[in-house]
Amino acid sequence: MPEISLTTLVLLCLAALVAGWIDAVVGGGGLLLLPALLLGLPHAPAAQILGTNKAVAIVGTTGAAVTYVRKAPVQVRTAVRIGLAALAGSMTGAFFAAGISSDVLRPVIMVVLLGVAAFVMLRPSFGARAEGEERAPLTRARIVTAIVVVGGGIGFYDGLFGPGTGTFLVLALTAVLHLDLVTASATAKIVNVCTNAGALAMFAHQGTVHWQLAAVMAVFNLVGGTVGARMALSKGAGFVRGVLLVVVFSLVAKLAFDQWG
């Protein structure tokens, strides 16, 4: 484990706990976990921060996915097919991650997140389903689009940079497959496990993971992810939508401060 103080370790574990909860509900836990790791390991190379982040996140995401699959109406086969495309995309993105500057990516992500917030606010019915309303059928065209765009595209972004992947997955799956927000969150967790696995495999191969630190933080991330998934299932799409907006605006503020503060 890298040499860090007990206070720093405690703060990193708390960040992993909260990030796991956020990620399970609406995604975006990485936008909390990555800055925490950057602060806790100020002298570590960017690739090591990204690799350690993946090693932590995959544990909480897996715990949330298992919780969702047991209780939510998830089409696991479709989720796995999207996830396999996402795995290939994330491995490719991770391969190129070392040459990317976060100063270039932050403004782009801020614009995308603000667009997401505006869309969700202007469309109150987005991701909600009226009582008794049947789910729209999953056509072949929608599934193929989800595999290519959601799986391959967002998977590549996850390996390249990562933060916000879960949020983008939830929104894209809701839009492309016409899922409600809770089912989209559940499906996103399965896909996210695959993207994390692909990126982590590449980072592990490159030797850029602090395994001991990741193991400690992963325990807290798992607890947060499991609790978050249970809350999303019990409280429904309205709760997920509210958390989504809070997370998006918080993340934009954090990224803006990192860029210009």
N, C-alpha and C positions, 0 to 999 in steps of 0.2 A: 504494500500500500504506500502511495506517496506520503511524504512527511507533511502532515497537516495537524493543526491543533484540535483538541477535543471540541472546542466551541465551534470551529469550522465544520467538523464532522457532524455535530448535532444539527447545525443549520442545514447542511446538505441533506441529511436524512429527513428533516421536516419538509424541505423543498420537494424531495422525492415523494413523500406522503401526499402532499397537496397536488402535486403534478399528476400522480396516479389517479386521484379523485377527478380532477378536471378532465383528464384524458379519457376516462371511462364514460363521462357524461356527454361531452361534446368534442373531445379531441383537443389538441393544442397544449398538452402538458409539457411538451418539449420547449415551448417558448418560456416556460418558467424554469425548467430543469437545466437547460443549456446556459442561461445567464448565471444560474447558481454555480454551476461547475466552472464557468469562466472566472467567477469571483473567488471560488474556493481553490482553484488551481491556476493562479495567474500566470505562471511561467510554463505551463504545459502547452505543447503544440496544438494547433486547432484540430488536427486529425485525432489526437488522443482524447480531446474533449468530446468530439463527435462519437468516437468509438465507445467511450465509457458511457455516454448518454444512451446509446443503443443497447448496451448490455444491461442497463438498469430498466429502460423502458419496456423491453420485450417481456420482462417478468410480470409487470403490472398489467400490460396489455393482454397477456395470455390469461391472467386471472380474471380480468373483466370479460374476455371472450367466452371463457368457460361458464361464467355466471349468466351471461346473456343467452348462450345457446341452450342452457337448461330451462330457461323460463320465457324467452321471447320467440315469436314466430319467424325464425331465421331460416332462409334457404341455404343451408350449409354448402351444398354442391356449387351453387352460383357464386357464393362468397369465396370458396376455395379457388375456383377458376379465375376470378378477378385477382385473387391473392397471388396466384402463381405468376401472372403477368406482372404484378406489382413487385414480386420477388426479383424477377429478372431486371426490371427497371431500377430497383433500388441498388442492386449490385453494380449496375452500370453507372449510376449516379455516384455511388461511393468511390468507384475507381477514379472519377474525375474530381472528387471533393477537395483533394489537396491543393488544386490550383485555383480555387474559388475564393474571392474576397467577400467577407460578410458586409463590407461597406457598400458593395454593389447590390447585394441581395436585399438588404433591409428596406430601402425605399420601395422596391418592387413589391415586397410582401405587404408593406403598409398600405399601398394603393389597393392591392387585391383585397385585403381585410376590410378596408373602408367600403369597398364596393359590395362585399358580402353583407356587411352590417346594414347598408342602405337597402339592399334587396330584401333582407329578412324583415326589416322594419316596415317597408312599403307593401309587403305581402304577408299580412298576419296569418293567413291560412296556410302558408308554406310549411310543409311537414306535419300538418295536423289532419286528422281524419274524423269526420263526424261519426257519432255513435250509430252503429249498424251499417255504415258504409263499407262496401267490399273493396279489397285491395285491387288496384289495376293489374291486369295480367302482365307477366314478364314475357315480352315478345323476343324473338331471336335477335332482331335489330337492336333492341335496347341492351340485351346482354352483351352482344358483340361490341357495342359502343362503350359499355362499362368496362369491358376487358381491356380495350385498347386505350381509351382516354383516361378512365379512372385508375385502372390497374397500371398500365405502362407509364402514363404521364405523371401521375401523382407518385407512383413508385420511384421514378427517376428523381423527382424533386426530394423525396424522403432520403434517398441515399446521398444526394448532393448536399443538402442543407438540413432538412428535417423538420424544424419547428412548424407547427400548425398543420402537419400532415393529417392528423386525425380529424381536425375541423374541416379541412378541404374534402376529405373522404366522406364525411357525414353529409355535407352540402351537395357534393357531386352525386352521391348515391340517391339522395332524396330527389334531385332534379332529373337524373337519367332514368332511374328505375321506378320513380314515383312511389317511393317508400315513405312511411311516416318517420318522424325524427327518431323515435325510439328504436324502430326496426333498422333504420339507417345506421344508428349508433352501434347496434349489435353487429350488423354486417361489417361495418367499418373496423371493428375490433379484430375480426377474423382476418380481414385484408391487411390490417396494420401489423398483425403478428408476422405475416409473410414478408412485408417490407422491412420490418426490423430484423428478421432472420437473414434476409439477403444482405442488407447493409452490414450487419454484425459479422457475418461470415467473411466479408471482404476486409473489414477493419481488423478482425482477429488474424487473418492471413498476413496482414501488413504489420501486426504486432503493435497496434495502437489502442489497446484497451487496458485500463487499470482494473484488473479483475477483482482484486481484494476490496477496493473501495466500491466497485460496482455491486459486489455481493452484499455488502452491508446496506447500501442504499436500496437495493432491489427488494429487500424484505419490507421496507416501508412503502415502496411503490406498489407492491402487491396488495398490501392492506388498503391503501387508498383506492386502487383500481377496483377491488372487489366491493368495497362500500359504495363507490360511485355508481357502479353498474346496478346494484340493488336499489339505490335511490332513484335512478332514472326509470327503472322498471316500475317502481311503485308510484311515482309521481306523474309520469306520462310526458307527452310531447310539450305541453305548456311549460313545464319545469325546465325541460331541455332547451327550449327556445330562449327562455329568460337567462339561463346560465350562458348560453351561446353568445348572446349580445354583451353580457358583462365581460366575458372572456375576450371577445374580439376587441372591444374598446380598451380594455386593460393592456392587451398585447400591443395594440397600436401605440399607446402612450409609452410603454416600455421600450419599444423599438425606436420611437422618435427620440427618447431620452438617450438611448445608446448611440444613436447616429449624430445628434446635434447637441446633447446636453453637456 
